[in-house]
Amino acid sequence: MPPGVTTNSRDWVDVLATIPLFAGLSRRHLGKIAATATVRTIAGGSAIIRAGEPGDAFFVLLDGRVSVRRRGLPAISLGVNSFFGELALLDSGPRTATVVADGPVVCLMIPQSRFLRLLRSEPAIALAILREVAGRLRLAQATS
């Protein structure tokens, strides 16, 4: 584990608080989400997710950099506290991009199955996320 990267889920609350999908959540609810997460270390050059495969987890970068590759578009580089795979928390649709570790990477991984179980037991989390998604959809429709 690189220096400064913790395995304590209480420390992940501050990281999760920066994720737009979780914007309306209390620290208690963020703590419950953090408790569903695990730390994953990925070797450089490895694909973390692949376009077209079913989505089953959400990732937050704790250390390292990744490249997001989408067909017909330039690659995007993401660093610490960036996130990807958020749609997989809400559905199991196919991944829209391939994400490759540029070097060694440490990620916080939230599996969809654990997240959905949490939503069933904590409906307030689901409502806050629905509000955030609805607001983003409304904004997208207003600007298109």
C-alpha positions in Angstrom: 0.0 0.0 0.0 1.5 3.4 -1.0 2.2 5.9 1.8 -0.8 8.0 2.7 -3.3 5.4 1.3 -5.4 4.0 4.2 -7.5 0.9 4.5 -9.7 2.5 7.2 -13.2 3.0 5.8 -13.7 6.0 8.1 -11.0 7.9 6.2 -12.8 7.2 2.9 -15.8 9.3 4.0 -13.9 12.5 3.0 -13.0 11.0 -0.4 -16.6 9.9 -1.0 -17.9 13.4 0.0 -16.1 14.8 -3.1 -18.1 12.5 -5.5 -20.9 14.4 -7.2 -23.2 11.4 -7.1 -23.1 11.5 -3.3 -23.4 15.3 -2.9 -26.6 15.3 -0.8 -25.5 12.6 1.7 -24.8 13.0 5.4 -21.5 11.8 6.8 -23.3 8.9 8.4 -24.6 7.8 5.0 -21.2 8.3 3.4 -19.8 6.1 6.2 -22.3 3.4 5.3 -21.2 3.6 1.7 -17.5 3.5 2.7 -18.2 0.3 4.7 -19.3 -1.4 1.5 -16.0 -0.6 -0.2 -12.7 -2.5 -0.5 -9.3 -1.3 -1.6 -7.9 -2.8 -4.8 -4.4 -2.6 -6.1 -3.9 -2.8 -9.8 -0.7 -3.3 -11.8 0.3 -0.7 -14.4 -1.0 -1.5 -17.9 -4.0 -3.6 -16.6 -7.5 -2.9 -17.7 -9.6 -2.1 -14.6 -12.9 -2.1 -16.7 -13.5 -2.9 -20.3 -16.0 -1.2 -22.7 -18.9 -3.5 -23.5 -18.6 -5.6 -20.3 -21.4 -5.5 -17.7 -20.9 -2.9 -15.1 -20.6 -4.3 -11.6 -18.6 -1.8 -9.5 -17.7 1.9 -9.0 -14.1 3.0 -8.5 -12.5 6.0 -6.8 -8.7 6.5 -7.4 -6.8 6.7 -4.1 -3.3 6.6 -5.7 -2.0 6.6 -9.3 -3.4 7.6 -12.7 -5.6 5.9 -15.3 -6.5 6.4 -18.9 -10.2 6.4 -19.9 -10.5 5.2 -23.5 -13.7 5.6 -25.5 -14.1 4.6 -29.1 -13.7 7.5 -31.5 -12.7 10.0 -28.7 -9.3 11.1 -27.3 -8.2 9.3 -24.1 -8.8 11.1 -20.8 -6.3 10.9 -17.9 -7.7 10.7 -14.3 -5.8 11.1 -11.1 -6.3 10.8 -7.3 -9.9 11.3 -6.1 -11.2 10.9 -9.6 -13.9 8.3 -10.1 -15.3 6.1 -12.9 -18.0 3.4 -13.3 -20.7 5.3 -11.5 -23.4 4.1 -13.8 -22.7 0.6 -12.7 -24.0 1.4 -9.2 -27.4 2.1 -10.7 -27.7 -0.5 -13.5 -25.8 -3.4 -14.9 -25.5 -2.0 -18.4 -22.4 -2.3 -20.5 -19.4 -0.2 -19.7 -19.1 2.8 -22.0 -15.2 2.9 -21.8 -12.1 1.0 -21.0 -10.1 2.2 -18.1 -6.4 1.2 -18.0 -3.9 1.8 -15.1 -1.1 4.1 -16.3 1.1 2.7 -13.6 0.4 1.0 -10.2 -3.0 2.2 -9.0 -4.9 1.9 -5.8 -8.7 2.2 -6.0 -11.6 2.2 -3.7 -14.0 -0.3 -5.2 -17.7 -0.3 -4.4 -19.4 -3.4 -5.7 -22.9 -2.9 -7.1 -24.4 -5.9 -5.2 -23.3 -4.4 -1.8 -24.4 -0.9 -2.8 -27.9 -2.1 -3.9 -28.2 -4.0 -0.6 -27.4 -0.8 1.2 -30.0 1.2 -0.7 -32.6 -1.3 0.3 -31.8 -0.9 3.9 -31.2 2.9 3.8 -33.8 4.4 1.4 -32.7 8.0 2.3 -29.5 7.3 0.4 -31.4 6.2 -2.6 -33.6 9.3 -2.5 -30.6 11.6 -2.2 -28.9 9.9 -5.2 -32.2 10.1 -7.2 -32.4 13.9 -6.5 -28.8 14.3 -7.7 -29.4 12.3 -10.9 -32.7 14.1 -11.6 -31.0 17.5 -11.2 -28.2 16.5 -13.5 -30.7 15.2 -16.1 -32.7 18.4 -15.8 -29.6 20.5 -16.3 -28.6 18.4 -19.3 -32.0 18.8 -20.9 -32.0 22.6 -20.3 -28.6 23.0 -22.0 -29.3 20.7 -25.0 
